[in-house]
Amino acid sequence: MNDADFYASLPAFDAFAAVVDPSRYRPLPPSWWVGMTDVVGSTRAIEQGRYKAVNTAGASAISAVANALGHRRFPFVFGGDGASFAVCGEDAPRVREALAATITWSRDELDLPMRAALVPVSAVDAAGYAVSAARYAPSPHVSYAMFSGGGLAWAERAMKSGDHAVAAAPPGTRPDLSGLSCRWSEIPATRGTMLSLLAAPVRQDDPAFRQAVESIVEEIDASGEAVRPVPSGSAGVAWPPPGLELEVRASRGANESLAAARLRVRVRTWFAWLIMRTGARVGGFDPARYRREVAANADVRKYDDHLRMTIDCTTALADRLEASLERARAEGILNYGLHRQPAAVMTCFVPTAGASDHLHFIDGAAGGYALAARAMKAR
């Protein structure tokens, strides 16, 4: 098998509890690279009410790399204020260019400084860690990458120390962010609270941590007190959409003025809003089917050396989960962070409007994973 086909060849699983099953994972080939991005000062931006912009910056690297690679499948994880991914060695130069352009775009268009790194898997191995990947399929149409082995967490620490840094591209350089959009309204919690949950093992390959994660997932699924953050009818759509200006800045051409881009995006989003509101089919696009697929495809549970979950749940369930996590922390099994908020926010990557493989990244609307991570660090 060609190394470039490694990720596409992984079998997908659809039972999330298996996310901590070591047999589901395969180590990345030695020729691969691990990449990641992070919005610098995201907590301050969140305090300023700019979390939708932070999420857009976090998803922009996924969009830029996906567009740079065309139809090549690669593993990635959205982390709220950043992203992690892996690519084969032959794709690394193109990916470096895409990341460099994304850093410049985030700084110039969103006023959000971003750092990025590309780390060879060989460097992760030399540090005594591993990066293994698996594919979790929440629906028949999409799959999301899961990572284990501790290597991703080590690479993130290396990036924040300035190692393996990707330099920003010259001013004015723009990545291809086609398909990146933020048109959906906030999704209010229906059960009491929108809970952002993070949990990380103290020791890699610890059976006690695997048992703790399985217990958390079982508690959530069996409780009857939690639902998916995106309802089956999907989130509401308004016009003008709350992410209009963000989409303008993501889609603006290198020589296009902001005024021209705003007019173009306003017309395009109005037409899309009209279709969604009336339910009219246009070509191969069926609004009712699309809404169902948004709910099914949404990225609400993941694992990237951390368990990450966004849960619409009762306050009582959130309290029980926090108590369970605190007991596991006191026993030296894991560290965790929680953040409660009234709603979730969705950032989308839609490569082709009529296809079913559209991706929807879910996070808490008032700090989400970023503030849960801050709580975890404080512990």
C-alpha positions, 0 to 999 in steps of 0.5 A: 500500500502506498503511504498516501493511501494509509488513512483512506484504507483504515476501516471505520467504526460507528460505535463511539465507545470503541474510540478507546479500543487500541485495536481500532488504531494504526500507527502513522507511517514514518514518512508522514507529518503531523500538523496543527494550528492554534489561535494565540490569545483565544481566551481574550478573543472569547471574552470579547465575544468573538468565539464564532471568529475563533471557531472559524480560524480553528476550522480554516486550516482544515479547509485550506489543507483539504482544498490544497490536497484535492480529493486526498483523504487525510485525518484531522480533528477540529479543536475549537481554537485550532486543529490537528491533522496528519499528511503524507510526506509527499503532500507536506510541501503543499500543506506548509504553503496552505498553513503559511497562507492561513496564518497570514489570512487569520491575522489580516482578515480576522485580527486573530494571530495564529501559530502553526507547526508541521512535525515529522512523525520521526520526531514524535517517535524520537521523543518517545511518543506515537501517533496512531489514527482511527476513523469514526463514522457518525453517519454513512456519509462522513468519518472523522479521525481519532488520534491516540498514542500521546504524540499529538499532545506532545506535538502541540507542546512543541508547537507552543514552544516554537519548535517546527514552526510554519512561518507566515506567508507574505502579506496579502497571501490567501489560502483557498477556503472554498466551502468554509461557512458559518451561516447557522444560528446558535443552537440553544440547549434543550435539556438545560446546558450545553456542556463542553467536556475534555478528559486526558489520560495521566498515563498513555495506554492506561486501562483505567482511563479506557474504563473511565471513558467507556463509563462516561459514554455509557452514562451519557447514552443510558441516562435519557438526559442528553441529546445530540447538540444538533437536532434532527431538523438541524439548526435554524437559518437566518438572513443575514446569517450571523457569520456573514462577515466571516464568510465574506473574509473567507471567500474574498478573492485576492483582488476583490474589495470588501464591498464587492465581496459583501455584496456577492456573499449577501446575494448568495446567502439570501438565495441559500436562505430562501431555498432552506426556508421554502424547502424548494429543491434546486438541481441536486440539492434537497433542503430537507435531506441536507438538514437531516444530514447536518444533524447526522454528520455533526462532529460532536464526539472525538478523541485526539489524545483527549476525549472531547464531547459537546453534550446537550444535557440536564444540569443533573447529568452534568453534575454527575459527570463532573463528580465522576471525572473528579473521582477519576482525577483524584485517583490519578487516572485523568485530568479534565475540564468542563465548561457550561453554556446555554448554546452551541455554535456550528462551523461548516465545511461543504466541499460540494453543495449537492453531495452528502459529505459536508462536515459540521464542527460543533463547539460550545457557543460561549467558550466551548473547548477553549475554556474547558481546556483552560479549566483543565490546565488550572487543575 
